[in-house]
Amino acid sequence: MAFLGTVARRVTACRQHLSPLCRATTRCYSSQSTHTTEKSVPYEKTLKQEDGISGPTKPLPKSADVVVIGGGSLGCQTLYHLCKMGITNVILLERDRLTAGTTWHTAGLLWQLRPSDTEVELLAHTRNVISSELEEETGLETGWIQNGGLFIASNKQRLDEYKRLMSLGKAYGIESYVLSPAETKDLYPLMNVKDLYGTLYVPKDGTMDPAGTCTTLSRAATARGATVIENCPVTGVQVKVDDFGVKRVKAVETAHGTIQTPCVVNCAGVWATKLGKMAGVNVPLVAMHHAYVVTERIEGIQNMPNVRDHDASVYLRLQGDALSVGGYEQNPIFWDDVSDKFAFSLFDLDWDVFMQHIDGAVNRVPALEQTGIKSTVCGPESFTADHKPLMGEAPEVRGFFLGCGFNSAGMMLGGGCGKELAHWIIHGRPEKDMYGYDIRRFHHSLTGNNRWIRERSHESYAKNYSVVFPFDEPLASRNMRKDPFHQVLQEQGCVFQERHGWERPGWFNQDGPAQVLDYDYYGAYDVPKNTVNKYSQILGKEYTFDFPPHHDVIRDECLTCRNAVAVFDMSYFGKFYLTGPDAKKAADWLFTADVNKAPGSTVYTCMLNKRGGVESDLTVSRLEPSPAHIPLTPQSNGDAYYLAIGGGVAQHNWSHIQSALQDQGFHCTLIDHTEDMGMISIQGPKSRELLQEVLDSDLSNDAFPFSTHKIVNAAGHKVRAMRLSFVGEMGWELHIPKESCLPVYHSIMAAGAKYGICNAGYRAIDSLSIEKGYRHWHADLRPDDTPLEAGLAFTCKMKTSIPFLGRKALEAQKAEGLRRRIVCFTVDEKVPMFGLEAIFRNGVPVGHLRRSEFGFAIDKTIGYGYIRNPDGGVVSPDFVRSGEFTLERMGVIYKATAHLKSPFDPENKRLKGIYGSPQVHEARM
């Protein structure tokens, strides 16, 4: 046995380079007899059995409604919640014993506050299930311990992040306190507070016991009729093709029999990728070693809260009278050859990799310097490209659901995610906004790309404890998808953002190009670190909760659009054609708005789920029947529609449409021409004058009214022009065949020079659009919001008798009255807000901001959020008008003005080209 301080000195003395990316154990320290060689989890009970039982623990049934594969946290939670929702003919298959893979060795921490409202809600449900619901239902203890959580801040930015969490927590009634270093010392006497800026204390955080939790969940599920079968590895998943050519789950194969089922749930953890391949499904995750050590007894540590010291990359979990010490390092070890025989097993700990956590732990709790190490726990965990789980129905096979890739958070997220996954399976969609976890958030071209999966997963792991800043961008696996304008915009200083694999313009740097370089793994694994990385340096300057240093650059882009003309590259948009004999029926069913107007019309509309939640907002253009002129027009003898969809959610939209078509049995074809066309939007008071010099069409209001489209010639090239705007100005989108993009762009820029044209990016769009009151899907418009709540009732054909998906839910909500409603808020003080700020009405929390930006034309901070009535009553316009509102930003209260209409151009005059009013603030040119 060694003291932690001794271990630190020895490893530092013998540290050496190891082979990159694939180490299994360290050779540096393993021969030293002074450190523990014991590998064991710090739990009194595990479910491992030494009796050598072989074969399934129960006979296999012939069929089941649902087969859950994997007996860890997610498998057991999903089984339990399926049964609670009435699905009892459900089987859980575990290849070994429950928890045998990764759950048995997990630290079992639960923190209530995260920088996501959905995650806060998911964690709250897990906490409720583990701390009370299961024990009340079964009489069995789950091992829940409520000892609190303490977040350590060593600098102002970190404490600002924690203050953001505290403010969000107030909207959910979560108790938390910002403590000074002295107050922290009083709470945790063994802690070194000399280098602290402050802490956030959350009294009702705690820990869970994996064996106790999963045992109780499985007993509760079997009591309701479920069947749990252990020692039964899955050997195959049968897939059939139906009459429409759709792949669907048929059965699950094992060495002991086959179970017929229409639904499989992949909760196989690090083995989920192999299980996915059995059905032809990509499961984009990687397996890595993830470790902690358990100390000997520490006098005075009893009843202390769990600690997360993010800046030191370490957590300290209370383990009775000892601590478990772990964290996230820059150079995690990948487990490439995942063994099917690995059960209740652990790796040797690589001290060279783990050492950084010991250093941080000893600094935070100096008593650890002379504390022995009782055991080491180094096991496999699954990690994903954005450090979020993989959930939902796979786009490749209907009936194949994912519940895996939980990035070492399967215990704390398990209850909430198990409930949502059960609802997903039964009703087709979850109750909450789970898009951030939905497998469809990733484009299909990425989910089978090993470079993308590996690089992104590494970066997400390495940055897991980094401050979550509003405008951060990944450095890993960039330049996967580039549009035709990429090079010319990069040369003009474009600072790109990454969405859905695409490089899209963020804003334009005035100091020249900032190329995105190949990923250097932050210098880990002996990969040479990029020594000159201008793009990374620019991102670093954005790491702030204040206005970024280039705030004035984005201001100029916005005000040039408001006062003159700007061009936006929006080529990453999804561009789909809907054709076929049932295209009109499909359009009526899919889209909330009546899109069956005259050919040449373009309509802004939503697509909903059965509960009336918004799955998408998009524009739909009705086309003339015509021979094919790919990519501008598809072959069509009847009804045909052109769909333009936000590029970051194109895969989600594609899958939603395909599922709806399949469920209704419509004979349609959905064609993706995203890669074949570019798209630029020319917006501003001077847009008509400029484009009239480039296009061969009359652009007057009479000849080319708002919400119409036509094919025109632009500088000798055929393009589809649409009179639309996402920024609240007069303007046109040009949808351009790939080979024609650059000639058309250069013609526009040349003609626009005398009008003061500028390039502008999505940071400007974010500001301009919120100023006009336009929604951003998955920000202030999500699957858990209805069009009525979101102020988009005008997109719904409720005055017609045409049925559409989600209509019944909207009719019921309209009759009952809105229990929540979106409201616009402005703040006179010049303070940046980014979303998650708490909203108070007459001093009572009623919601939080979903989205916030600075509006340069009105010169104010603008935020949108959904508010509720604390009494549970209807949220009427009078309820909004009669309240006094404040917003809490990082613990500071600001007076806010509530608006039921956009404060900028509420009469939509600018969209119509009416610019009689005085111009807005001038840009600095």
N, C-alpha and C positions, 0 to 999 in steps of 0.2 A: 504494500500500500504506500502511496506517496501523498504528500500534501500538494494542494493545487499550485502553490507557489513553487515548489520543487519541480513539479511537472513542467511549469512554464519555463523555468531556467534550463532544464535538461533539453527540452525540445528546441528551444532557441539555439542552444549550443550545437546541436547535431542536425539542424534543419538542412535539407539538401533538396535539389531539384528531382522531381519524380516525373515519370512518363505522363504526358498530358492526357486529360479527358477520360482516362480509363483505369485509374488506380483502384485496386480493391482493398489493399491494406498498406500501411506505412511500414517501411523496413527500418526507419530511423530509430524508433523508440521501442519496438516490439520486443527486443531482447533485454531491455532493462527490467531487472527484477523488482525495482522499487515502485513500480506502479501496478495498479490492480489489473489482473487479467480476467476478472469476473465479468461476464456479460449476463445481465438479468434486469428485467423491468422492475420498477419499485412498487409493484402492486402485490398485495397479499394473495390475491387469487387471479389465476388465468384459467382459460378453458382448455389448455393443453392436457392431453391424456397420454399416459405412458403404457397403456394396456395393449397396444398393437392391434386395435380393432381395424378390420378391413371390410370394405363393402359398405353400402348405404345403411344408414341407421334406421331407415324405414323403407317399405316397398314403394316403388315409383308408381304413381297413378298413370292412367292412359292419357289423360288430358287435363288441362287447367286453363283458366281464363287468362292468368298471368304467371309467368315464370321469372322470378327474380334470381339472378346469378351473382353470388357473392355474399358472404355472411359477415361483413364488417358493419361499420356504423351505418352507411347509407343503405345497404341491403336490408338491415333490420328495421331501420326507420321507415323505409318505403313499404316494407311488408306490413308493419304496424298501421301506417296511415291508410293503406289500401283497405285493410280490414275495418278500420274505423269508418271508412266511407262506404262500406257495404260490399266490397269485393272480397269474398271469403274463399272462393275456389282458386287460391293462389298458392304457389309452391316457391319456397326458397331452397336453392341448391347451393351447397358449400362444398368445395373440393376436399377440405380437411375438416377442421372444427370452426365454429363461429370465432371470429376475430383473428384467425390464424395468419392472415397475410400481413397487413400493416396496422390494423386497428389495435391489436393487443399491446403494442409497444408505444402507442401515441401518448403525448404528454397530457392530453385531455383538458386543455385550458379553454375557458370561455370568457371572452371580452365582449361587453355589450355595445361598445361604440366603435363604429367604422365610418369611413368617409363615403357612405352610401346609404340612402334611406331604406332601400330594399334589404340590404344586409342587416341593418339594425332590426328590421322587422323579422327577418329569418332567425337571427340570434335570439330575439325575444321569445319566439316560439320554441326553439330548442330549450332555452332555459326553463320555460314553463313546463314542457314535457318532462325534463329530467328532474327538476326540483320539486314538482308537486303532482303533476297529472298521473305519471306512471305509478308512483307510490300509492296514490289514492285509489287507482284502478286495481292494482295487483296486491297491495300490502307489502311489496318487496322494496328494499332500498336500492337506489341506483348508484350510490356513492357520491352524490352531489355534496360539495363543500363550498360554502359561501364565505370566502375569506377576503374578498375584495381584490381590486386590481390597481396598480400604480404605474403610471406612464411617466418616464423620466425625460426631461428636456434639458439639454446642455447648451442650448442657444435660443435666441428669440424666435427664429423661424419654426423650430420644433414646438415651442410653446404656443405659437400662433396656430399651428396645426391642431394642437390639442384643444385650444380654445374654440376652434371651429367645430370640433366634435362635441364639446360641451354645449355649444349653442344648439346644434342639431338635436342633442339628447333632450333638451328642454321641450322640444316639440313632441317628444315621445314619452315624457315623464320619467326619463332616466336620471337618477341622482348622480351628480358628479361635482367635484370641487377642484379648483386650481389652488395649489398649495405653494407657499414660499419654501425656500430651502429649510428654514427653521421649523416650519410646520411639518415638513416632510420628515425631519429628524425626530420630531416628537412622535410621529406615527410609526416610524421604522428606525429605532435607535441604532441598529447595527449598520445603517447606511452611511456611506461617505457622501456628504452633500456640498463639499467645498467647491466642486466644479459644476453645480447645478444652477440652472436658470429658473427652474420651477418644476412642478409635477402636476399631473392630473390624477385625482383619486376617484375611483368608481367603487363605492362600497359593496355593491351587490354582484360584482363579478365573482367567478369561482372556478372550480375544477370538477371534472367528471371522472368516473372510473370506467374504463372501456368494457371490462368483462361484466361488471354489474349492470351497466346500461344495456348492453346487447342481450344479456340473459333475460333481463326484465322485458325488453321489447319483444323478444321471441316468444316468451311465455304469454304475454298479453295478446299477441297475434294468434297463437295457436288456440288460446281460449276462445277466440272469435271464429275459429274454423280454418285457419291457415295451417299449412304443413311445412315443417322445416326438416330438410333431409341433408345430413352431413355425410362426409366421406364419399362424395359423389361428384367427381369431376365431369365437366361438360366436354364432350369430344367434337360436337358439331352443332350447327344451327341450320336447319332446312329452310330454304326460301323458295317460294313459288311465284310464278308470274300469272297475274289474273288476265281476264279477257281484254282489259284495256292496256295490257303491257306493263302493269305496275308490279314491282317486286314487293312481296309481303312475307312476313314471318309465317312459317308453317309448323315447325316443330323444333324441339330441343333434343339432341342426341347425347346419350351417355353410354358407357360400357355396360350399363345394367338395364338399359331400356330407353325407349323414346317417348317423350311427352308431347302430344299434339297441343299446340297453343298458337293463338294469333298475336301474342305479345310477349316479348322478352325484354327484361330490364338488365342492362349491363352495369352491375355494381362491383366489378371485379378488380378495382384498384389498379395496381401496376400491371396486372394481367389483362386489363381491359382492351388493350390494343390487339392482343392475340385473339381474344373472344370476338372482337369486331371483325377481324379478318375471316372468321368462320362464316360470317354472313355477308361479306363483301362491303363492310362499313369501315371507313377511316376513323380512327380514334386518335386524335393528335395530342399525345402526351408522351413524356419520357419518365423513366424511373431514375431516381437519384438516391444516394445514401443521405440520410438525415439523422442527426445524432444529438444526444444529450448525455451528460454524466450525472450520477447521483452521489451526493456527498455523504460523509459520515455525519453524525449528530452535531448540530450547532447550537450551543447554549444561547437562549434568548430569541431564537428564530420562530418559535411556536406562535401560531395565530397571525403571523405577518401576512400582508397581501402579496399576491403574485406581482412580479415586476417585469416590465418591458422597457429596456434601455435601448431604444432604437439606434441611437448614435453610436453606441458601443457594440451593436449587432448582437445583443444577448437578451435572453429572458431568464428569469429566476422563478421557478415554480415551487411553491411550498409543498413539501412532501413529509408531513408530520413534523418531526423535529430536524429535518434535513432539507436540502434544496436539490432540485433538478436544474441543471444549467445547460442551456442550448441556444441556438440562434441560426442565422443564415449567413453563409460565408460567400466570398467572391469566387471561390474555386471548388464548388461542390463536385462530388465524384458521381459520374454517370454509371448506371448499371445497365449495360447494353445487352448482356445475355441473361435475360430474365428467366429464371429457372422455375419450372412447374412444380418442383419438389420442395420449394422453399416455404416452410410453414413453421410458425413459432420459432423462427431463426433470426439470428443477428449477425452482422458483419463485425470483423475486428475494427476497432476505432482507429482512424488515421489521425494521429495526434498532430501531425504537421498541418493538416487542414483545420482541425478543431481548435487549435491553440488560441486563435484570435478571440474566441468566446471566453476562454479562461482569463485572458488578460483583462477583458472588459468586466467580467464578474468579480475578480479580485479588486479591481479599482472601485467598483460600486459597493461591495460588501467586503471590506478588508479582512474580516474574520476568516474568509475563505483561504487566505494565504497560508494558514496553519490548519486547514481542515482536510481530512483525508477523503479520498475518492472511494466510495463503496463499490460502485459498479459502473459500467459503461453500457449505453444503449444506442446502437447504430443499426438502423433498419432501413428498409426501402420505403420510399414514398413516391407518389406520382405527382408530376408537375406539368403545367400547361403554359402555353405561349403568353398568356396575360395574367397568370396567377389566379385565374377564376376557374370554377368547375366546368365540366362538360355535361350538359343535361339536355333532355328533350328528345324528340323523335329524330332519328338519323335521316338526312335527306335522301340517302341511297335506298333504304328499305323501310316501308311502312310497318309499324308495329315493333320496330327495334328501337328501344329507348336507352338513353345513356344516363348514368348517375355515377360518374367517376371523375378522376382528375381533380381531387379536392385540395391539393397543395398543402397537405398536412393540417387541414382545417376540417376534416370530415366529421370529427366529433362535435365541434361547436356549431357547424352549419347543418349537421345531419338532420335535426328535428325539423327545422324550417324547410330544408330542401326535400326531405322525405315527404312532407305534406304536399309541397308544390308538385313534386314528381307524381305522386299518387293522383292528384287532381288532373294533371296533364294527361295521364294514361286514361283516366275515366272519361274526361270531358273534352279532350283534344287540346286544351290550353291550360296553363296554370292560372291561379287567381291573381298572383302578384306580377309585377314587371320583372320577368326572369330573362329578358333579352341578354343581359350581361353574362348569363351562364349558358344560354341556348347555343347548342353546337352550330346553329345556323348563323351565328354572328361571324363565323369564319367563311371566307369564300372557298368553294370546292377545290380551287386550284392550289390552295395552301394546305389543306388538311392531310394531304398525302406527300407533302414536300418535307423531306427529312431535314434539310438545311434550315428551313424556316422554323420547324418544330423545335429543333435542338438549340438554335441560337436564341430564339425568343424565350424559350423556357429557361435557359441559363440566365438571360438578362432579368427576367421577371423574378427569378429566385434570388439573384444577387442584389436586386434593388427592393426586395420585399420590405425591408425596414427603412427605406429611404422616405423622406418627406414627400407626401403626395401633393405636388404642385399643380395648379390649374392647367398650365400650358406645356406640360412635359411631353416629350415624344420619344419613342424607342430609337435606339441606335442599331439594334440587331435586325438582320434580314431585311434591309431596306432595298429600294429599287427593284422590287419584285414585279411591279406592274407600272409601266410608264406610258403616258399618253403622247400623242405626236408633238405636243407643244413643250415637252419637258426640257429639252436641251436649250431652246431659245429663251425660255423663261429663267432657267438656271443661270444663263449668261447675263441676265438682267437683274440678278441678285435675289431670285426667289428663294425664300426659306420654306422648304416643303414640310408638310405634315404627312403622316402615314395613316391611311384608312383603307381597310379591306385589302391590304396589299398594295394599294395605289399610292403613288406620290402625288399629292394634290397641293396647290399653292396655299401657303399659310399667310405670308405677307412678304413684302419686297424690301430687302435690305439695301440701304443706300451705299454700302461699302463694298459692293462687288459680290461675285459668286461665293456661295457657301455649299460646296459639294458634300453630299452624304457619302461617307467612306464605308468600305467593307468593315464588318464587325470585328473588333479586336479582343473580345472577351474581357475587356477592361484589364488586359495584360495578364490574365490568368492562363494556366496551362502552357507557359512559355511562348504564347502567341505575342509577337511584337506589338506593343501598344502604339496606336497612332499618335505620333509626336506633334503633328500640326493638324488640328481638326477644327477648322473654323466653325463648322456647323455645331459641333458639340460645345464650343465656347459660347456661341450665340444662345444655345439652349440654357447654358449655365447662368447667363444673365437673366433669364426668365424665371429662375428659381426664387420666386418672391410671392408674398401675399399682398404686396403693394402694386401700384401700377408698374408695368414692366418698363425698362429703360427706352424702349422704342414705341411707347404709347403714342407719341406724337406722329410717328410714321403711319400707324394704323389710322390715326385721326385724319391725316392728309388723304389717305386712300378713301376714307368714308366721305369726307367733305368734297373731294373732287367728284365723287359719284353724285352727291347731292347738288353740286353747283355746276358741273360741266358734264363729263362723261368718263366712265371707267369700263374696263373690259375684264371679265372674270372667266378664267378657265375652269369649266365645270365638267370636263370630259370624263371624269370618273363616274358620273351618273350611270345607273343601270338603264339600258335602252332595250326594251322588249317589244315584240309584236305579238298580238293576240289575234289569231285568225281561225277559220274553220266553220263548219256548218252551224255550230252552236255558239259562235262568238258573241252574238247579240244577247242570247240567254245568259251566257257567262258574265258578260259585262253588266247586265242588269243585276245579277246576283252578287257579284264581287264588289261593285263600287257603290258607295252611298249616294253619290250624285247621279243625276240623269245624264249619262254620257252619250246617249243616243240622240244627239242633235244632228244638225246637218253636217255632212262631211266638210272638213275645214275648221271645225270647232275644236277648241281645247278646253278641258274642264279640270279644275282642281277638285280632288275628291279624296275620300278616305276608303280604306278597307278595314273591316271589323272582324272580330271573332264572335262567337255565339253569345257571349255576355255583353256585347256592345262595345268592348274595348277596341281601341284603335291599333290595328296591326301595321298600318302604313298610311302615309299621306303622299300623294303623287299627282301628276298630271296625266290625263288620258286624252289623246287626240284621235278623233274619228277620221278615217282615211277613205278616199274614193276607191271603189273597186278598180283594179288596174293590173297590168302585167308586172312582173317583178322588175324592179330597178334597185337591186341590192347595193348598198344597205338602206337607201332612202325609202324605198317602198317594197313591201313583200308581195309575193304572188297572191292575188285574192280575187275571187269571182263574186264575193259577197261582202259581209261585214268584216272590217278589219280595224284594229286599234293600235296606236303607238303609245307605249307607256314609258314615261321618263321618271326615274325613281332615284332618290338619294343614294349615291354610290356606296356609302358605308354600310347600307342595309340591303343591298341588292340581293344577296343570297337569301336573306330572311324573306324578302318579298317574293322571290322566285318560288321558294318552297311553300309559302302560304298560298300562292295562286295555284300551284300544281296540286296541293292537297285539296283545295276547294273544288277544283275541276274534277279530281278523281272521286271525291265524296259525292258529288252531284251527278257523276256520269256524263259530263258534257263532252261532246266530240269537238275538241279544240286543239289547236297547236300553239304553244308558247315558244317563241324564237328569241334567242339572246344575240343581239348585235352590239353589245356594249363595246367590245374590243375593235369593232369595225368603224366606229364613228367618234369624232371629237365633238366637243360642245363648248361654245363660248357664248357668254351673255354680255351684251353691250347695254349699259344702263346709265341713265342720267338725262338732264334737260336737253343736252346737245346730241343725244343718241339718234334722233330722227334725221337731223341735218347731216350728221356724219354718214349714217347708213344709206341715206338717199344718194350719196355719191358712189356707193359700192354696190348696192343691190339694183336690179333692173325692175323693181316693183314700186308702185305708188304706196308710200307709207303713211298717207294721211289717215285721220281717224275714220273717215267714211270708207276708204278703200281697204284699210287694214286695221280693223278695230281690235280692242283688247280681247284676249282669250280666243284668238284665231291663229291659224297657221296656213302656210302654203309653201310649195317648192318654188324657189326663185334662183336666179343666177347671181353669184357673188364673185366679182372679178373673174368671170368666165367659168365658174364652177357651180354645179348644181348643189344647193343646200336646202334644208328645210328650215324656214324662218318661223318663229313663234313669238307672238307679242304677249310676253309674260314678264313678271318681275317677282323676285324674291327679296327685293330690297326696298320696295315702295316707290320706285321711280318709273318713268316711261322708259321702255326698253324692249329689246328683242333678244331671244336666244337663237343661235344658229347651230343647227345640228348638221355636221359636215362629214362626208366620207373621209376616211383616214388620209388618203393620198392628197386630198385637197385642203387639209387643215392649215398648213403653213402658208401657202399662197393667199388664202383668204385672210389669215391673221395679219400677214404683212401689209396687205392692202388696207385693212381697217386701221392699223397703227399709222400708216402713212397718211391716210385721209384724216385721221383724228388728231394729228399733230397740231393743227391750227386751232382745234377746239380744246386743247389742253388735256388730251386723253392720258390716262395712266393705267398701268396694270394694278389690279387689286386682288387680294386673296380672301380666304375663308375667314380670317380673323375680322376683316372688314365686313364680310357677309353676316357674321355673328352679331356684330354691333348694329348694322343697318336693319337687319331683319327683326331684331327684338325691338328696335325703336319704332318700327312700323306695326309691331304686334303679330308678326308671322311666327308660326310654331316651328320648332325643331323636333322631329321625331326622335324619341328616346331621351328627350330633355324635358320640355314642357308638354309633350304629347307622347303617351306610352300605351301599352296594351292594357294597363289598369285604369286608363282614362277613357271616358266616352266623349263623342263629339259634343254632346250637350254640355257636359262639364267643362270642356275645353273651349267653349265659345265658337264651335264649328257647326252649329245646327244648320247653317246655311248650306253646308255640303250634303245634307241628307234630304232625299226625295220623299219626305214624310207626307207631303200633300198629294202625292200620287198613290196609287194602289199597288205599285210595283214592289214585290217582296225582294228583300236583299238580306244578306247574311248579317245578323245582329239587329235587325229591325225590331223584332219582338221585344228584345231587351230595352231598346230605346223607347218604345211606346210605353212600356211599364214604368221606366224611369221618369218619363215626361209626366205621366199621370200622377206619380207619387210626389214629384218635386225633387229638386237637386239637393243632395245632402253635402255636396262639396262643389266648389266652383273655382275656376281659374280667375285670378285678379292680377292686374298690373300695378306695380308699385314704383314710385320714383322717390329718390332721396336728394334733397337739395345739397347736402354736404358732399364734397368731392372725395368720396371713399370708394375703393374698389370692392365689389362683391362678385362672387363666383357661383352662387348657388349653395344650398344647405343652411343659409341663414334662417333663424327662427322668426316666424311671423306672430305678432301679438296683436289682439284686438281688445282694446280697453284693459290692457295688462294681462290678458289670459292667452296662453299659446293656442293658436288655431291652425298651424301648419308651418311649412318652411318653403323657402324659395327653391324652385327646381332649376332655374336658369337666371343668370344675371350678367349684364354687360354694361359698359359705359356708352351712353347715347351721345354722340358728338354734335348732332344737329340741335338737340334740345339742351345739351350741355349738362346732363344729369345721369346718375346711375339709375338703371332700370332693372327691375326684377319681376319675374312671373312665378307665382306659386298658387297651389290649390289650398283654399281655406275651408274649414268645416265649422259647424256650429257646435260649441262645447256642450250644448244641451241635447245634441243629436237631432235638432230640428232642421228645417229647410234653410238653405243658404240662398236667400233672395237678393235681388239688387238692393232692396232697402236695407237688408242686413249689412251689406257692404257699405252703403252710403252713410249709415248711422253710426259707424264705428270709428274710433280713433286708433290708428295703426302705428306700430313701431316694428322695426326690424333689429334683431340682435346679431351683430357681427363680431365674432371672437370676444364675446362677453360684454361688448359695448352696445348700448341702445341708441338707435337713430330714429327720429321721427320720419314717417313715410306717408306719402299721399297715395290713396287707392284710386284706380281708374278702371272703369268698366269698358272703356274704349281706348284705343291707342292714343297716346298723347301727341303723336306725330301724324299730321295729315289725316284726321279721322274721316274726312269726307272723300278720300281717295282721289282728289283732284290731280295729283301729280301722276298717278297711273294713267290718267286720261290725257296727259300732256298739257294740263292747265297749270301754268306757272305764273299766274298773275300776282301771287303774294311775294313779299320780299324774300330774297335768298337767305339761306341759313348761314351759319358761321363760315367764314372763308378759310380755305386750306392755306397752309404755308407752302408756297411753291418755291 
